[in-house]
Amino acid sequence: MKILDTVKIKIRLKGIDDNPLAIVTLNLNDEIELRFCPILWKQSHTGLFFTMPSLKSHGFQNCVVILNEEEYKELQSKVMQEFLEKAKEHYYPDEFKKIEAAVNKEKEEELNIDELPI
């Protein structure tokens, strides 16, 4: 059993125009808690992406590096699925459609580093 199989996801949603759109907390095997994992809008507001917290900005505390790309994509998929479930209940239908379209667009495209809000 891998530690990522035991991940518990907690999502705090924000306003539709906020960036980040949501803050994710990951609890790994009840031993490690990763906070401040944002779900961010791209600059164009047509795409979303999930990222882990910066190691440097958090002083390398409570941070995890996932080296296996497939495992990271699996975790990212779990987070986005949970996010969509919560977003459907939280946002108005037209706002949710915008979010759902952005998530679906991300599944189809590769991430362009130039579109990330820095």
Sine and cosine of phi, psi and omega as CSV:
sin_phi,cos_phi,sin_psi,cos_psi,sin_omega,cos_omega
0.00,0.00,0.75,-0.66,0.02,-1.00
-1.00,0.01,0.46,-0.89,-0.01,-1.00
-0.89,0.45,-0.51,0.86,0.00,-1.00
-0.95,0.33,-0.28,0.96,0.07,-1.00
-0.95,0.30,-0.31,0.95,-0.06,-1.00
-0.97,-0.23,0.19,0.98,-0.09,-1.00
-0.91,0.41,0.71,-0.71,0.12,-0.99
-0.93,-0.37,0.74,-0.67,-0.12,-0.99
-0.93,-0.36,0.78,-0.62,0.09,-1.00
-0.83,-0.56,0.79,-0.61,-0.09,-1.00
-0.85,-0.52,0.77,-0.64,0.09,-1.00
-0.94,-0.34,0.93,-0.37,-0.04,-1.00
-0.99,0.14,0.50,-0.86,0.05,-1.00
-0.85,-0.52,-0.17,-0.99,0.00,-1.00
-0.92,0.39,0.42,-0.91,-0.06,-1.00
-0.87,0.50,-0.52,0.85,-0.02,-1.00
-0.99,-0.11,0.00,1.00,0.01,-1.00
-0.97,0.24,0.47,-0.88,0.12,-0.99
-0.71,-0.71,0.96,-0.29,0.27,0.96
-0.98,0.22,0.45,-0.89,0.02,-1.00
-0.97,0.25,-0.50,0.87,0.01,-1.00
-0.44,-0.90,0.43,-0.90,0.09,-1.00
-0.90,-0.43,0.78,-0.62,-0.05,-1.00
-0.95,-0.31,0.68,-0.73,0.15,-0.99
-0.90,-0.44,0.79,-0.62,0.00,-1.00
-0.94,-0.35,0.75,-0.66,0.07,-1.00
-0.92,-0.39,0.90,-0.43,-0.06,-1.00
-0.98,-0.21,0.94,-0.35,0.10,-1.00
0.83,0.55,0.49,0.87,-0.03,-1.00
0.82,0.57,0.39,0.92,-0.01,-1.00
-0.88,-0.48,-0.59,0.81,-0.07,-1.00
-0.82,-0.58,0.74,-0.67,0.08,-1.00
-0.89,-0.46,0.86,-0.51,0.05,-1.00
-0.98,-0.20,0.85,-0.52,-0.01,-1.00
-0.93,-0.36,0.24,-0.97,0.10,-1.00
0.89,0.46,0.61,0.79,0.13,-0.99
-1.00,0.02,0.96,-0.26,-0.12,-0.99
-1.00,0.08,0.49,-0.87,0.27,-0.96
-0.96,-0.29,0.91,-0.42,-0.15,-0.99
-0.92,-0.39,0.53,-0.85,0.19,-0.98
-0.98,0.20,0.57,-0.82,0.23,-0.97
-0.95,0.32,0.25,-0.97,-0.03,-1.00
-0.85,0.53,-0.53,0.85,-0.03,-1.00
-0.99,0.17,-0.13,0.99,-0.07,-1.00
0.86,0.51,0.43,0.90,0.07,-1.00
-0.93,-0.38,-0.04,1.00,0.00,-1.00
-0.61,-0.79,0.40,-0.91,0.03,-1.00
-0.80,-0.59,0.44,-0.90,0.16,-0.99
-0.52,-0.86,0.45,-0.89,0.02,-1.00
-0.94,-0.34,0.67,-0.74,0.01,-1.00
-0.64,-0.77,0.39,-0.92,0.05,-1.00
-0.99,0.14,0.34,-0.94,-0.01,-1.00
-0.93,0.38,0.45,-0.89,0.03,-1.00
-0.92,0.38,0.77,-0.63,0.02,-1.00
-0.90,0.45,-0.67,0.74,-0.08,-1.00
-0.92,0.38,-0.70,0.72,-0.08,-1.00
-0.93,0.36,-0.36,0.93,0.02,-1.00
-0.97,-0.26,0.30,0.96,0.06,-1.00
0.86,0.51,0.50,0.87,0.03,-1.00
0.88,0.48,0.33,0.95,0.01,-1.00
-0.99,-0.13,0.66,-0.75,0.03,-1.00
0.79,0.61,0.64,0.77,0.03,-1.00
-0.86,-0.51,0.51,-0.86,0.00,-1.00
-0.74,-0.67,0.63,-0.78,0.09,-1.00
-0.94,-0.33,0.80,-0.60,0.04,-1.00
-0.97,-0.26,0.96,-0.29,-0.10,-1.00
-0.99,0.16,-0.48,0.88,-0.02,-1.00
-0.99,0.17,0.89,-0.45,-0.07,-1.00
-0.88,0.47,-0.62,0.78,0.00,-1.00
-0.91,0.41,-0.65,0.76,0.03,-1.00
-0.91,0.42,-0.63,0.78,0.02,-1.00
-0.91,0.42,-0.68,0.74,0.02,-1.00
-0.90,0.44,-0.59,0.81,0.05,-1.00
-0.91,0.42,-0.70,0.71,0.05,-1.00
-0.89,0.46,-0.71,0.70,0.02,-1.00
-0.86,0.52,-0.66,0.75,0.02,-1.00
-0.90,0.44,-0.68,0.74,0.04,-1.00
-0.88,0.48,-0.70,0.71,-0.02,-1.00
-0.89,0.45,-0.72,0.69,-0.04,-1.00
-0.92,0.38,-0.56,0.83,0.05,-1.00
-0.91,0.42,-0.72,0.70,0.04,-1.00
-0.89,0.45,-0.64,0.76,0.02,-1.00
-0.87,0.49,-0.71,0.70,0.00,-1.00
-0.89,0.45,-0.62,0.78,0.03,-1.00
-0.89,0.46,-0.70,0.71,0.01,-1.00
-0.94,0.34,-0.64,0.77,-0.04,-1.00
-0.90,0.44,-0.59,0.81,0.00,-1.00
-0.88,0.48,-0.59,0.81,0.01,-1.00
-0.99,0.17,-0.50,0.87,-0.17,-0.99
-1.00,0.02,-0.68,0.74,-0.12,-0.99
-1.00,-0.08,0.36,-0.93,0.11,-0.99
-0.90,0.43,0.42,-0.91,-0.06,-1.00
-0.82,0.57,-0.65,0.76,0.00,-1.00
-0.93,0.36,-0.56,0.83,0.06,-1.00
-0.93,0.37,-0.66,0.75,0.00,-1.00
-0.90,0.44,-0.63,0.78,0.03,-1.00
-0.87,0.49,-0.64,0.77,0.04,-1.00
-0.90,0.45,-0.68,0.73,0.01,-1.00
-0.91,0.40,-0.72,0.69,-0.01,-1.00
-0.88,0.48,-0.65,0.76,0.04,-1.00
-0.90,0.45,-0.63,0.77,0.01,-1.00
-0.91,0.41,-0.66,0.76,0.02,-1.00
-0.91,0.40,-0.70,0.72,0.01,-1.00
-0.90,0.44,-0.58,0.81,0.04,-1.00
-0.90,0.44,-0.64,0.77,0.00,-1.00
-0.91,0.42,-0.52,0.85,0.03,-1.00
-0.92,0.40,-0.50,0.87,-0.06,-1.00
-1.00,0.06,-0.45,0.89,-0.13,-0.99
-0.93,-0.37,0.36,-0.93,0.18,-0.98
-1.00,0.09,0.46,-0.89,-0.01,-1.00
-0.96,0.29,0.80,-0.60,0.07,-1.00
-0.99,-0.14,0.91,-0.41,-0.10,-1.00
-0.87,0.49,-0.43,0.90,-0.01,-1.00
-0.95,0.31,-0.30,0.96,-0.01,-1.00
-1.00,-0.04,-0.03,1.00,-0.02,-1.00
-0.96,0.26,0.70,-0.71,0.05,-1.00
-0.97,0.25,0.87,-0.49,-0.04,-1.00
-0.90,-0.43,0.00,0.00,0.00,0.00
